[in-house]
């Protein structure tokens, strides 16, 4: 097998973030090319040199699992960073909104007894998940050299998102439904920006979770 064919097979065997995947494939190609160049300098023709280089490098079935684990860990780090950054930020944004608006609106004092508990639970879920993201980011980053099984951490991040997103969505709907907010509240610029930011955060979390769960099954 020639280098181009080998690299194409390796690329097809791997899944994960496009940038890191491309870097791994390019690294493999460079290593194979250097070996083939050395063999060619020793007298082998180019085709034979490439075949020997590929044989010495190892079969795709042997090489791909290690590369795939590395890509899976990269996906886990990215999702951990998303959780660490977006969840506490969501709490901060909405805490600011609720403290400023709707101010002294009469209905604000007529909220049901469970309202405070629901909002506190919503904030707690997001903060705890964000802290877990921070710990996972540390474990998959600087702590990766001591982690014997990093893939389960990546999978746990995906599961955390799949649990917290529905809970946060449900609690948010309940809180909004009983808030009896003033007319036009949801059209205020800060509120609209907060809603857009939250939707973007949730989209990033969901995308990262799906990718992490898919990659950990593959790994």
MIPA-150361 format. One record per residue: residue number from 0; z, x, y of N, C-alpha, C in turn; residue in one letter. Coordinates in Angstrom, 2 decimals, always signed. Layout:
N
pos;nZ;nX;nY;caZ;caX;caY;cZ;cX;cY;code
NUM;Z;X;Y;Z;X;Y;Z;X;Y;A
...
END
This chain:
219
pos;nZ;nX;nY;caZ;caX;caY;cZ;cX;cY;code
0;+0.00;+0.85;-1.20;+0.00;+0.00;+0.00;+0.00;+0.88;+1.25;X
1;-0.87;+0.54;+2.19;-0.92;+1.29;+3.44;+0.14;+0.80;+4.42;X
2;+0.34;+1.59;+5.46;+1.43;+1.31;+6.40;+1.26;-0.05;+7.06;X
3;+0.05;-0.36;+7.51;-0.17;-1.64;+8.20;+0.17;-2.82;+7.29;X
4;-0.22;-2.73;+6.03;+0.08;-3.82;+5.09;+1.58;-3.92;+4.84;X
5;+2.23;-2.78;+4.69;+3.67;-2.78;+4.45;+4.43;-3.38;+5.63;X
6;+4.06;-2.95;+6.83;+4.74;-3.45;+8.02;+4.52;-4.94;+8.19;X
7;+3.32;-5.42;+7.88;+3.04;-6.86;+7.97;+3.91;-7.63;+6.98;X
8;+4.05;-7.12;+5.77;+4.91;-7.78;+4.78;+6.36;-7.78;+5.22;X
9;+6.81;-6.67;+5.79;+8.19;-6.58;+6.26;+8.44;-7.58;+7.38;X
10;+7.50;-7.69;+8.31;+7.64;-8.62;+9.42;+7.72;-10.06;+8.91;X
11;+6.90;-10.40;+7.92;+6.92;-11.76;+7.37;+8.22;-12.03;+6.62;X
12;+8.84;-11.00;+6.08;+10.07;-11.19;+5.30;+11.30;-11.37;+6.18;X
13;+11.18;-11.05;+7.47;+12.34;-11.10;+8.36;+12.28;-12.30;+9.28;X
14;+13.44;-12.79;+9.66;+13.56;-13.87;+10.63;+14.72;-13.56;+11.56;X
15;+14.59;-13.95;+12.82;+15.66;-13.71;+13.76;+15.13;-13.59;+15.17;X
16;+15.98;-13.19;+16.10;+15.56;-13.03;+17.50;+14.34;-12.13;+17.60;X
17;+13.36;-12.55;+18.35;+12.06;-11.87;+18.36;+12.15;-10.42;+18.83;X
18;+12.92;-10.18;+19.90;+13.02;-8.82;+20.42;+13.60;-7.83;+19.42;X
19;+14.81;-8.09;+18.90;+15.38;-7.19;+17.90;+14.53;-7.07;+16.64;X
20;+13.91;-8.17;+16.22;+13.04;-8.10;+15.04;+11.88;-7.17;+15.30;X
21;+11.25;-7.31;+16.46;+10.13;-6.43;+16.80;+10.58;-4.98;+16.83;X
22;+11.77;-4.72;+17.37;+12.28;-3.34;+17.43;+12.47;-2.75;+16.03;X
23;+13.01;-3.56;+15.11;+13.22;-3.08;+13.75;+11.89;-2.77;+13.06;X
24;+10.93;-3.65;+13.24;+9.62;-3.45;+12.62;+8.94;-2.21;+13.20;X
25;+9.01;-2.05;+14.52;+8.41;-0.88;+15.16;+9.11;+0.40;+14.69;X
26;+10.43;+0.32;+14.54;+11.18;+1.49;+14.05;+10.73;+1.87;+12.65;X
27;+10.53;+0.86;+11.79;+10.06;+1.13;+10.43;+8.66;+1.73;+10.45;X
28;+7.79;+1.17;+11.29;+6.43;+1.72;+11.39;+6.45;+3.17;+11.87;X
29;+7.27;+3.46;+12.88;+7.34;+4.84;+13.40;+7.82;+5.81;+12.32;X
30;+8.81;+5.38;+11.55;+9.33;+6.24;+10.49;+8.27;+6.50;+9.43;X
31;+7.55;+5.45;+9.05;+6.49;+5.60;+8.05;+5.37;+6.48;+8.59;X
32;+5.02;+6.28;+9.85;+3.93;+7.07;+10.45;+4.30;+8.55;+10.52;X
33;+5.56;+8.83;+10.89;+6.00;+10.23;+10.95;+5.93;+10.89;+9.58;X
34;+6.37;+10.16;+8.56;+6.32;+10.70;+7.19;+4.88;+10.93;+6.75;X
35;+4.02;+9.95;+7.03;+2.61;+10.09;+6.65;+1.95;+11.25;+7.39;X
36;+2.29;+11.41;+8.65;+1.73;+12.54;+9.42;+2.13;+13.88;+8.79;X
37;+3.38;+13.98;+8.38;+3.86;+15.22;+7.77;+3.16;+15.48;+6.45;X
38;+2.98;+14.43;+5.67;+2.30;+14.59;+4.38;+0.83;+14.94;+4.57;X
39;+0.22;+14.34;+5.58;-1.18;+14.66;+5.87;-1.32;+16.11;+6.30;X
40;-0.35;+16.60;+7.05;-0.40;+18.00;+7.49;-0.26;+18.96;+6.31;X
41;+0.32;+18.45;+5.22;+0.48;+19.28;+4.03;-0.76;+19.26;+3.14;X
42;-1.76;+18.47;+3.52;-3.01;+18.50;+2.78;-3.46;+17.20;+2.17;X
43;-2.62;+16.16;+2.17;-3.03;+14.87;+1.62;-3.98;+14.17;+2.58;X
44;-4.92;+13.38;+2.02;-5.74;+12.56;+2.91;-4.89;+11.42;+3.46;X
45;-5.40;+10.77;+4.52;-4.56;+9.80;+5.24;-4.11;+8.64;+4.36;X
46;-4.99;+8.09;+3.60;-4.64;+6.95;+2.76;-3.57;+7.32;+1.75;X
47;-3.73;+8.47;+1.11;-2.75;+8.91;+0.13;-1.41;+9.20;+0.79;X
48;-1.46;+9.79;+1.99;-0.22;+10.10;+2.72;+0.53;+8.82;+3.06;X
49;-0.20;+7.78;+3.48;+0.46;+6.51;+3.81;+1.05;+5.86;+2.57;X
50;+0.34;+5.93;+1.46;+0.87;+5.32;+0.23;+2.14;+6.03;-0.23;X
51;+2.17;+7.34;-0.14;+3.37;+8.09;-0.52;+4.52;+7.76;+0.44;X
52;+4.22;+7.68;+1.74;+5.26;+7.37;+2.73;+5.86;+5.99;+2.45;X
53;+5.02;+5.03;+2.13;+5.50;+3.68;+1.83;+6.35;+3.68;+0.57;X
54;+5.92;+4.43;-0.43;+6.67;+4.48;-1.68;+8.05;+5.10;-1.47;X
55;+8.09;+6.15;-0.67;+9.37;+6.81;-0.40;+10.28;+5.93;+0.46;X
56;+9.70;+5.13;+1.33;+10.50;+4.28;+2.22;+11.24;+3.20;+1.45;X
57;+10.59;+2.68;+0.40;+11.23;+1.64;-0.41;+10.49;+0.33;-0.33;X
58;+10.60;-0.48;-1.37;+9.93;-1.77;-1.38;+10.52;-2.70;-0.33;X
59;+9.68;-3.62;+0.14;+10.14;-4.58;+1.14;+11.34;-5.36;+0.64;X
60;+11.33;-5.72;-0.64;+12.44;-6.49;-1.22;+13.75;-5.72;-1.17;X
61;+13.67;-4.40;-1.13;+14.88;-3.58;-1.05;+15.31;-3.35;+0.39;X
62;+14.35;-3.22;+1.28;+14.64;-2.88;+2.67;+15.00;-4.11;+3.50;X
63;+14.32;-5.22;+3.23;+14.46;-6.40;+4.08;+15.88;-6.95;+4.18;X
64;+16.67;-7.02;+3.08;+18.02;-7.61;+3.21;+18.90;-6.90;+4.24;X
65;+18.83;-5.58;+4.32;+19.63;-4.87;+5.31;+19.18;-5.17;+6.72;X
66;+17.87;-5.22;+6.92;+17.34;-5.57;+8.22;+17.69;-7.01;+8.59;X
67;+17.60;-7.90;+7.59;+17.89;-9.30;+7.85;+19.34;-9.50;+8.26;X
68;+20.25;-8.77;+7.63;+21.66;-8.89;+8.00;+21.87;-8.43;+9.45;X
69;+21.17;-7.38;+9.83;+21.30;-6.89;+11.20;+20.80;-7.93;+12.20;X
70;+19.69;-8.58;+11.89;+19.17;-9.62;+12.76;+20.11;-10.82;+12.82;X
71;+20.73;-11.14;+11.70;+21.67;-12.26;+11.67;+22.88;-11.98;+12.54;X
72;+23.35;-10.74;+12.52;+24.48;-10.35;+13.35;+24.09;-10.41;+14.83;X
73;+22.87;-10.01;+15.15;+22.41;-10.09;+16.54;+22.43;-11.54;+17.02;X
74;+21.93;-12.46;+16.16;+21.95;-13.88;+16.52;+23.38;-14.37;+16.72;X
75;+24.30;-13.89;+15.88;+25.70;-14.27;+16.03;+26.30;-13.76;+17.32;X
76;+25.97;-12.53;+17.70;+26.47;-12.00;+18.97;+25.96;-12.82;+20.15;X
77;+24.71;-13.21;+20.08;+24.15;-13.99;+21.19;+24.82;-15.35;+21.31;X
78;+25.05;-16.01;+20.17;+25.72;-17.30;+20.23;+27.16;-17.14;+20.69;X
79;+27.83;-16.10;+20.23;+29.21;-15.85;+20.65;+29.27;-15.65;+22.17;X
80;+28.30;-14.92;+22.71;+28.26;-14.70;+24.16;+28.02;-16.01;+24.90;X
81;+27.15;-16.86;+24.35;+26.89;-18.16;+24.97;+28.16;-19.01;+25.00;X
82;+28.89;-19.04;+23.90;+30.13;-19.82;+23.86;+31.15;-19.25;+24.84;X
83;+31.29;-17.96;+24.84;+32.28;-17.32;+25.71;+32.00;-17.56;+27.18;X
84;+30.74;-17.60;+27.54;+30.37;-17.77;+28.95;+30.28;-19.23;+29.37;X
85;+29.67;-20.07;+28.55;+29.35;-21.43;+28.99;+30.50;-22.41;+28.85;X
86;+31.31;-22.29;+27.81;+32.36;-23.30;+27.60;+33.45;-23.23;+28.67;X
87;+34.05;-22.08;+28.91;+35.03;-22.03;+30.01;+34.41;-22.38;+31.36;X
88;+33.14;-21.99;+31.54;+32.47;-22.31;+32.80;+32.29;-23.82;+32.95;X
89;+32.00;-24.50;+31.84;+31.88;-25.96;+31.89;+33.21;-26.60;+32.30;X
90;+34.30;-26.10;+31.74;+35.62;-26.61;+32.09;+35.89;-26.40;+33.57;X
91;+35.56;-25.21;+34.07;+35.79;-24.90;+35.49;+34.95;-25.81;+36.39;X
92;+33.69;-26.00;+36.04;+32.79;-26.82;+36.87;+33.31;-28.26;+36.96;X
93;+33.61;-28.86;+35.79;+34.01;-30.26;+35.81;+35.43;-30.46;+36.33;X
94;+36.28;-29.48;+36.14;+37.63;-29.57;+36.73;+37.52;-29.60;+38.25;X
95;+36.61;-28.78;+38.78;+36.40;-28.77;+40.23;+35.83;-30.12;+40.70;X
96;+34.88;-30.65;+39.96;+34.28;-31.94;+40.32;+35.34;-33.03;+40.35;X
97;+36.15;-33.11;+39.30;+37.13;-34.21;+39.22;+38.25;-34.06;+40.23;X
98;+38.52;-32.82;+40.67;+39.56;-32.65;+41.69;+39.05;-33.00;+43.08;X
99;+37.76;-32.86;+43.28;+37.20;-33.16;+44.60;+36.77;-34.61;+44.71;X
100;+36.16;-35.13;+43.65;+35.63;-36.50;+43.66;+36.35;-37.33;+42.61;X
101;+36.53;-38.60;+42.76;+36.16;-39.39;+43.94;+37.25;-39.48;+44.99;X
102;+38.12;-38.51;+45.02;+39.14;-38.49;+46.09;+40.16;-39.60;+45.93;X
103;+40.28;-40.43;+46.95;+41.28;-41.50;+46.96;+40.70;-42.85;+46.53;X
104;+39.64;-42.82;+45.77;+39.06;-44.08;+45.30;+40.15;-44.88;+44.57;X
105;+40.33;-46.18;+44.86;+41.42;-46.97;+44.27;+41.44;-46.96;+42.76;X
106;+40.27;-46.99;+42.13;+40.24;-47.05;+40.67;+40.76;-45.78;+40.02;X
107;+40.83;-44.71;+40.80;+41.28;-43.43;+40.25;+42.71;-43.50;+39.73;X
108;+43.52;-44.37;+40.33;+44.91;-44.50;+39.90;+45.08;-45.56;+38.82;X
109;+43.99;-46.23;+38.44;+44.07;-47.30;+37.44;+43.48;-46.88;+36.10;X
110;+43.42;-45.61;+35.85;+42.87;-45.14;+34.58;+43.81;-45.49;+33.43;X
111;+43.28;-45.68;+32.21;+44.14;-45.99;+31.07;+45.07;-44.82;+30.74;X
112;+46.11;-45.12;+30.00;+47.13;-44.11;+29.71;+46.57;-42.93;+28.92;X
113;+45.57;-43.21;+28.07;+45.04;-42.14;+27.23;+44.03;-41.25;+27.96;X
114;+43.70;-41.60;+29.19;+42.66;-40.86;+29.92;+43.03;-39.38;+30.06;X
115;+44.26;-39.13;+30.49;+44.69;-37.75;+30.70;+44.67;-36.96;+29.40;X
116;+45.08;-37.63;+28.31;+45.06;-36.96;+27.01;+43.64;-36.61;+26.60;X
117;+42.70;-37.54;+26.83;+41.30;-37.31;+26.45;+40.70;-36.15;+27.24;X
118;+40.97;-36.12;+28.55;+40.41;-35.03;+29.36;+41.04;-33.69;+28.99;X
119;+42.34;-33.71;+28.70;+43.00;-32.47;+28.30;+42.46;-31.98;+26.96;X
120;+42.21;-32.92;+26.04;+41.66;-32.55;+24.73;+40.25;-31.99;+24.88;X
121;+39.46;-32.61;+25.75;+38.10;-32.13;+26.00;+38.13;-30.69;+26.53;X
122;+39.00;-30.44;+27.49;+39.10;-29.09;+28.04;+39.60;-28.11;+26.98;X
123;+40.58;-28.53;+26.18;+41.16;-27.64;+25.17;+40.13;-27.25;+24.12;X
124;+39.32;-28.22;+23.68;+38.29;-27.92;+22.68;+37.33;-26.86;+23.20;X
125;+36.92;-27.02;+24.44;+35.95;-26.08;+25.00;+36.57;-24.70;+25.23;X
126;+37.81;-24.67;+25.69;+38.46;-23.38;+25.92;+38.69;-22.65;+24.61;X
127;+39.17;-23.37;+23.59;+39.42;-22.73;+22.29;+38.13;-22.21;+21.68;X
128;+37.08;-23.03;+21.75;+35.79;-22.58;+21.22;+35.28;-21.37;+22.00;X
129;+35.47;-21.37;+23.32;+35.07;-20.23;+24.13;+35.84;-18.97;+23.76;X
130;+37.14;-19.11;+23.51;+37.95;-17.97;+23.09;+37.52;-17.45;+21.72;X
131;+37.18;-18.38;+20.84;+36.69;-17.95;+19.53;+35.38;-17.18;+19.69;X
132;+34.53;-17.65;+20.61;+33.31;-16.92;+20.90;+33.61;-15.50;+21.38;X
133;+34.63;-15.35;+22.21;+35.00;-14.02;+22.70;+35.45;-13.12;+21.56;X
134;+36.27;-13.67;+20.66;+36.75;-12.88;+19.52;+35.60;-12.50;+18.59;X
135;+34.71;-13.46;+18.36;+33.56;-13.18;+17.50;+32.63;-12.15;+18.13;X
136;+32.48;-12.23;+19.45;+31.65;-11.26;+20.15;+32.22;-9.85;+20.00;X
137;+33.53;-9.75;+20.07;+34.19;-8.45;+19.88;+34.01;-7.97;+18.44;X
138;+34.19;-8.89;+17.48;+34.08;-8.52;+16.06;+32.66;-8.09;+15.70;X
139;+31.67;-8.79;+16.24;+30.28;-8.47;+15.90;+29.70;-7.38;+16.79;X
140;+30.46;-6.98;+17.81;+30.01;-5.92;+18.70;+30.69;-4.60;+18.34;X
141;+31.72;-4.27;+19.08;+32.41;-3.00;+18.83;+33.12;-2.98;+17.48;X
142;+33.50;-4.16;+17.01;+34.20;-4.20;+15.73;+33.29;-4.24;+14.53;X
143;+31.96;-4.23;+14.75;+31.02;-4.38;+13.64;+31.13;-3.24;+12.63;X
144;+31.50;-2.05;+13.09;+31.57;-0.92;+12.17;+32.68;-1.08;+11.15;X
145;+33.68;-1.93;+11.48;+34.78;-2.16;+10.54;+34.63;-3.48;+9.78;X
146;+33.62;-4.26;+10.14;+33.42;-5.55;+9.49;+32.61;-5.36;+8.22;X
147;+33.21;-5.70;+7.09;+32.50;-5.56;+5.83;+31.58;-6.75;+5.56;X
148;+31.91;-7.91;+6.15;+31.08;-9.11;+5.95;+30.90;-9.83;+7.28;X
149;+29.96;-9.36;+8.09;+29.76;-9.98;+9.40;+29.02;-11.31;+9.35;X
150;+28.24;-11.54;+8.29;+27.44;-12.76;+8.22;+28.29;-14.03;+8.25;X
151;+29.44;-14.10;+7.52;+30.26;-15.31;+7.62;+30.75;-15.62;+9.03;X
152;+30.96;-14.60;+9.84;+31.38;-14.84;+11.22;+30.25;-15.53;+11.99;X
153;+29.04;-15.05;+11.77;+27.89;-15.69;+12.41;+27.77;-17.15;+11.98;X
154;+27.96;-17.39;+10.70;+27.88;-18.78;+10.21;+28.99;-19.64;+10.81;X
155;+30.18;-19.08;+10.93;+31.29;-19.85;+11.48;+31.02;-20.25;+12.93;X
156;+30.32;-19.41;+13.67;+29.97;-19.74;+15.06;+29.05;-20.96;+15.10;X
157;+28.08;-20.99;+14.20;+27.20;-22.15;+14.13;+27.95;-23.42;+13.78;X
158;+28.89;-23.31;+12.85;+29.67;-24.48;+12.45;+30.58;-24.95;+13.58;X
159;+31.14;-24.01;+14.32;+31.99;-24.37;+15.46;+31.21;-25.23;+16.45;X
160;+29.99;-24.81;+16.74;+29.17;-25.58;+17.69;+28.85;-26.96;+17.13;X
161;+28.52;-27.04;+15.85;+28.15;-28.32;+15.26;+29.33;-29.29;+15.20;X
162;+30.53;-28.77;+15.27;+31.72;-29.63;+15.32;+32.10;-29.98;+16.75;X
163;+32.09;-28.97;+17.62;+32.57;-29.18;+18.99;+31.59;-29.99;+19.84;X
164;+30.29;-29.81;+19.65;+29.34;-30.54;+20.48;+29.48;-32.06;+20.35;X
165;+29.51;-32.61;+19.13;+29.70;-34.06;+19.03;+31.04;-34.52;+19.59;X
166;+32.10;-33.74;+19.36;+33.41;-34.11;+19.89;+33.40;-34.12;+21.41;X
167;+32.84;-33.10;+22.00;+32.79;-33.03;+23.46;+31.92;-34.14;+24.02;X
168;+30.81;-34.41;+23.35;+29.94;-35.49;+23.81;+30.64;-36.84;+23.77;X
169;+31.36;-37.11;+22.67;+32.08;-38.38;+22.53;+33.18;-38.51;+23.57;X
170;+33.96;-37.46;+23.74;+35.04;-37.50;+24.72;+34.49;-37.65;+26.14;X
171;+33.39;-36.99;+26.42;+32.79;-37.10;+27.75;+32.33;-38.53;+28.02;X
172;+31.74;-39.18;+27.01;+31.31;-40.56;+27.18;+32.50;-41.50;+27.40;X
173;+33.57;-41.28;+26.64;+34.77;-42.12;+26.80;+35.37;-41.96;+28.19;X
174;+35.48;-40.72;+28.64;+36.06;-40.45;+29.96;+35.21;-41.08;+31.06;X
175;+33.90;-40.93;+30.93;+33.00;-41.48;+31.96;+33.03;-43.00;+31.96;X
176;+33.15;-43.61;+30.77;+33.09;-45.07;+30.65;+34.26;-45.76;+31.34;X
177;+35.43;-45.11;+31.38;+36.62;-45.77;+31.94;+36.98;-45.24;+33.32;X
178;+36.14;-44.35;+33.85;+36.48;-43.74;+35.14;+36.28;-44.69;+36.31;X
179;+35.40;-45.69;+36.16;+35.12;-46.66;+37.22;+34.83;-45.93;+38.53;X
180;+33.84;-45.05;+38.45;+33.53;-44.19;+39.59;+32.82;-44.96;+40.70;X
181;+32.90;-44.48;+41.92;+32.24;-45.16;+43.04;+30.73;-45.22;+42.85;X
182;+30.10;-46.20;+43.45;+28.65;-46.32;+43.39;+27.99;-45.07;+43.96;X
183;+27.00;-44.57;+43.26;+26.28;-43.39;+43.71;+26.95;-42.08;+43.38;X
184;+28.07;-42.13;+42.66;+28.79;-40.89;+42.34;+27.90;-39.93;+41.55;X
185;+27.14;-40.48;+40.58;+26.33;-39.61;+39.73;+25.09;-39.09;+40.45;X
186;+24.87;-39.53;+41.69;+23.73;-39.03;+42.46;+24.15;-38.00;+43.51;X
187;+25.44;-37.71;+43.55;+25.90;-36.65;+44.46;+25.37;-35.30;+43.96;X
188;+24.96;-34.45;+44.88;+24.34;-33.17;+44.51;+25.21;-32.32;+43.59;X
189;+26.52;-32.13;+43.90;+27.34;-31.32;+43.00;+27.43;-31.90;+41.59;X
190;+27.51;-33.23;+41.50;+27.60;-33.88;+40.19;+26.30;-33.71;+39.42;X
191;+25.18;-33.87;+40.10;+23.90;-33.71;+39.43;+23.71;-32.27;+38.94;X
192;+24.12;-31.32;+39.75;+24.02;-29.91;+39.33;+24.92;-29.63;+38.14;X
193;+26.13;-30.22;+38.15;+27.04;-30.04;+37.03;+26.47;-30.64;+35.75;X
194;+25.83;-31.79;+35.85;+25.23;-32.42;+34.68;+24.07;-31.60;+34.13;X
195;+23.26;-31.06;+35.03;+22.14;-30.22;+34.60;+22.66;-28.95;+33.91;X
196;+23.68;-28.34;+34.51;+24.25;-27.13;+33.93;+24.84;-27.41;+32.55;X
197;+25.57;-28.52;+32.43;+26.18;-28.86;+31.15;+25.13;-29.11;+30.09;X
198;+24.07;-29.83;+30.45;+22.99;-30.09;+29.49;+22.33;-28.79;+29.05;X
199;+22.12;-27.88;+29.99;+21.53;-26.59;+29.64;+22.45;-25.79;+28.72;X
200;+23.75;-25.81;+29.02;+24.72;-25.10;+28.17;+24.70;-25.67;+26.76;X
201;+24.73;-26.98;+26.65;+24.75;-27.60;+25.33;+23.46;-27.31;+24.57;X
202;+22.34;-27.29;+25.29;+21.07;-26.96;+24.65;+21.07;-25.54;+24.09;X
203;+21.59;-24.59;+24.87;+21.67;-23.21;+24.40;+22.59;-23.09;+23.19;X
204;+23.71;-23.79;+23.23;+24.65;-23.74;+22.11;+24.03;-24.31;+20.83;X
205;+23.35;-25.45;+20.98;+22.75;-26.08;+19.81;+21.64;-25.21;+19.23;X
206;+20.80;-24.68;+20.09;+19.72;-23.81;+19.61;+20.28;-22.60;+18.88;X
207;+21.29;-21.97;+19.47;+21.89;-20.80;+18.84;+22.57;-21.14;+17.53;X
208;+23.22;-22.30;+17.46;+23.90;-22.70;+16.23;+22.91;-22.95;+15.10;X
209;+21.82;-23.66;+15.41;+20.80;-23.92;+14.39;+20.23;-22.61;+13.86;X
210;+19.95;-21.69;+14.76;+19.39;-20.41;+14.33;+20.39;-19.63;+13.47;X
211;+21.65;-19.61;+13.88;+22.66;-18.88;+13.11;+22.84;-19.48;+11.72;X
212;+22.89;-20.78;+11.62;+23.04;-21.42;+10.31;+21.83;-21.15;+9.42;X
213;+20.64;-21.18;+10.02;+19.43;-20.93;+9.24;+19.39;-19.48;+8.76;X
214;+19.74;-18.55;+9.63;+19.69;-17.15;+9.26;+20.75;-16.77;+8.24;X
215;+21.93;-17.37;+8.34;+22.98;-17.03;+7.37;+22.63;-17.57;+5.99;X
216;+21.94;-18.68;+5.92;+21.46;-19.13;+4.59;+20.43;-18.15;+4.04;X
217;+19.59;-17.63;+4.93;+18.58;-16.67;+4.50;+19.22;-15.37;+4.08;X
218;+20.23;-14.92;+4.83;+20.89;-13.65;+4.53;+21.68;-13.72;+3.23;X
END
